[in-house]
Amino acid sequence: MMLKIVTLFLIGIAVLAMFGKLHWLGRSRIGRDRKSGALPKPKTCPECGRMNLRGGPCRACRKGDDG
């Protein structure tokens, strides 16, 4: 009985994995390019080149701090 439950569980997981690989479950691609599926380039500070979520000057550049 236990072997049957484990076998059915593993088959169910394998089916879900196949659906996930084929994108049949309607996974949205928010923020991605529709054609290539690539993520957009990260925004950087125009002055120092650090990663910045807002895209403008980072906190260190606004304060005039080097670190």
Secondary structure, 3 states (H helix, E strand, C coil): CHHHHHHHHHHHHHHHHHHHHHCCCCCCCCCCCCCCCCCCCCCECCCCCCECCCCCCCHHHHHCCCC
